[in-house]
Amino acid sequence: MSAEPPIEALKAVAHPLRFRILEALQSGERNVGEIEQATGITQPSLSQQLAVLRAADLVETRKDAKLVYYKLDGKSLSALAAALGQFAGDNASPAPPARRRAAGAANFARLT
């Protein structure tokens, strides 16, 4: 991943089928047939989703004869996690101060 915001990677991860593929690859490298079996995603949808993950640099491929194997790209996923992590750090905006309520009978109608 570059210094650019990881928009394409975020879009790729946000899709339910692609997220399921990434989950299936957590246990290690798998070929397309194994991914299909693990996820229940059938061809050609699986190929389309894998192409998006490849384009977003979230998976690596290896070809062995006629089989294509996929595995998670740890470096790219770590960079994506770091990009998201910057929003959860100490630099996050503090919560606004609580509003004080005035005493009296009209407080039941006040919305905060």
N, C-alpha and C positions, 0 to 999 in steps of 0.2 A: 504494500500500500504506500501511496505517496503522501505528501504533505496536504494534498487536497482532502476535503471532508469525505468520509467513506460512504457517500450517499448510495452508490450502487450496491455495496456490500450490505448496507442496512436494508435496502429494498429486498435483496436476495434472501437475507435471513428472515425477514418479516413474513414471507409467504409460507403458509402451513405445510405444503408438500415439500418445499425445500428445507424447512426446519426439520421435518421428519427424516429426510435424507441425511442431514447433518447428524441427527441423533443416531441413526443407524451406523454412521461411520465413526462414532466415538470409540467403538470397540476395536477399531483398526481397519486396515485396508480390506476392501471388498470389490468383487467384480460386479458388473451390471446385474447379472442374474441373482446374485446374493442380495444386492440392494433391493431389487424388485421383490424378492421373497420376504425380506425383513420389513419392508415398508408397505407392501400391498399396492404400490403404485405401478401400473402397467405401462408397457410401451404404447404409443410413442411419447406419452406424457413424461415418463421417467427420463427419456433422452433430452427432452426440452428443458426439464428442470435441472438436469446435470449440466447442460450447456450454460445456463444462467449462472450456476455456481462456479463453473470454470471461468466464465467471463469476469466474474467478480473476484477472481483469485482466491476463492475460499476452499477449493479442493485442488489436489494434484492428481495427475493421471500417469498410468504406466501401462504399456501395452505388452502382452505376452501372448504371442501367436494371434489368435482371433479374439482373445479376451482383453477387455479394457478394465483396469483396476483403478479404483478411486480411493483416496485417503484425504483426511483433513489437512489443510495447509496451516500448520500451527503458527507460523510466523504471521501470516495475514490475520488469522483469528485473534492472535494476541494483540496485534495493532488495533484491530476493531474494538476489542475489549478495553484497551487503553484509551481509545478515543471516547468511548462511552463513559469510562471511569472518571474522566475529567469533570463530568457533570455531578458526580456523587462525592467528590472530595471536599476538602475544607473550604474550597472557593465557592461552594454553593451558597445561594442567597439565604440569609436567615429568615425564619418565619416572621411575619409582621407581628408587632406587639399586640397583645390581646386588648380589646376595647373594654373600657370600664363601663358598667351599666349604672345608670342613675337609679337611686331608690325610688320606688313609687309603684302605683297600681298599673301604670301603662306599660311596664316592661314585658308583659305577656305578648304584646303585638310587635315588639321590636325584632327585626331579623338581622342576623349578623352574617 
